[in-house]
Amino acid sequence: MKTFGRVHALRGANFAVNPGEVVALIGDNGAGKSCLVKCLSGVLQPDAGQILMDGQPVRIESPLSAMRMGIETVYQDLALADDLEASANLYLGREILKTGPLRLFGVLDRARMRSASTEAFADLGIELQDVRAPIVSLSGGQRQSVAVARSVVWASKVVLLDEPTAALGVVQRAHVLDVIRRVRDRGVAVVLISHNMPEVREVADRIEVLRLGERVARFRSADATLEQLVGAMTGALHQEEEQ
Amino acid sequence: MSAPSTTTGEVGTPPAPPAGTSPWVRLATANVLWILLILIGLVVAFTSIQPNFLQPFNIRSIFADQSYLIVLAIGETFVIVTAGIDLSIGGVLIFSGVIAGKVMLALYHGQSAVGATNASWPIIIIGVLAGLASGLAWGLLNGFLVAKAGVPPLIVTLGTLGMTIGGSYLLTGGTDLRGIPTRFTNLIGFGTVGGEIPYQVVIALVVAVACGLLLAYTRFGRYTYAIGSNAEAARRVGIGVDRHLLRVYALMGLLAGVAGCMNLAHYTTTTIAGHTADNLGAISAAVIGGTSLFGGRGTVAGTIIGVLIPATLASGFVIIGVNPYWQYVAVGVVLIGAVYLDQLRRRTRERN
């Protein structure tokens, strides 16, 4: 549960996600999706309720502690350093230093970071023409791919994606969805927030619907129809028991 | 990694060169190369009009007179790369010179009309250290107010500019300190290595190499670029943005202290009234050298060329007999041109 003053932004938003599974969180504006993700990524602290990880209750005190637990977040706004190259962004805050005496001066091992980045991008099906080119010179889809890659490369447990395809074209969107599937296949739990119903049904294994801070419905995405999803989001459809 | 690309191609590279670019293509698209070509063009032009321009004496004096500004402009480059600005550097320079001079005079017992001219090396060294410490302290104050108190850097450093200049007048009673130790002025001020390279230039060179490596090759440098590029992104991955900004402003303050001691030795006095426009000189140098006022981009090499272009114009105009005041006009044109190009490049990128 999360309250802002007298507003209950989240109340009873109970849901689970398993390794190797994509769970989509959908809901109308103000349903509490982003708030829930912020609680899970350590940006906000819930006022009540529990977060369990591998069955153990955990406290996620800051984005940094979330990262240490293996939880990574891809934010709505890209949050890349535009003037730095892709590998510098991938390793931002986790730079590899040269070994030996140069380490004392904090000298970066750029060659290692570049080759490891190229490999990591290739694993995710992302091809960059030039790993040394600054992010600002990449296309929107490539930038988003780098942003997603940066998170998933380090995520050992959970990846949270908040509207990762909102600003993308059709082809670029397909690329990002492909990256999401590859991440899932590695056994990482993926939580996807999206407004885009076809996209959600395409990539998610399970869909959880939030409305006014509550989880109001749950669907296996193969079973869900668009009408059901919209109905649950707007409150027209009530789902008493989980299907 | 191959040598030509790494010094210049790292961050100053304009929109993506085509795939699989060679280091040479990368170099050709780097900003620093173009600025260097402008500088070389100026030197060739002045020399063809008046061959005396390339006389060793002239070259040496250009470098010696600009050394302190190179040191300041390098510090300013770090600050601007973080998307900040430091207007206080001229004031901090004077204040540090005053502190260094005061300490030397106070430690030397012969408080006669000759001042501390005969003071020995230990006294000089303590004085210099006091000057450096004063610069560092002002830098820490700037950094603290910018990073922790959240006051915009323009305002913070405008405030400390006033405080340092006012403080210098208060400490000296408005008259420049005289009687600076001659051992100090003869060596650091006028001395040369092997009769060829002035110590002023050697100091600037050491600062340039150390800071150039720091910015281009270390984690410190990468965080500097990252913060100027997107401070929020840096914060999200756990970089101590506030702490890093504090360090960058502290480095700037320390370098202003170094420049203060160089200035004290070079002019054998504190030159209280002589440095109020240093901030403009250092900022123009950085900007002409390709540092973006929006942060995230800039190189030490570019900044050094950015110091040398106005200096070459000034010296060249004198030698070919043009009224030297044209220098200010020419530098103004170059400065506006440099920022215009930066804006243009940003707009092209955003359109993609």
Interface residues (C-beta under 8 A of the other chain):
Chain A: P63 L64 M67 Y75 A79 L80 A81 D82 D83 L84 A88 L92 G93 R94 E95 L97 F105 G106 V107 L108 R110 A111 Q129 D130 R132 A133 P134 V136 S137 L138 S139
Chain B: M1 G9 V11 T13 P15 A16 P17 P18 A19 G20 T21 R26 L214 Y217 T218 R219 F220 R222 Y225 A226 G228 S229 N230 E232 A233 A234 R236 V237 G238 I239 G295 G296 R297 R349 N352
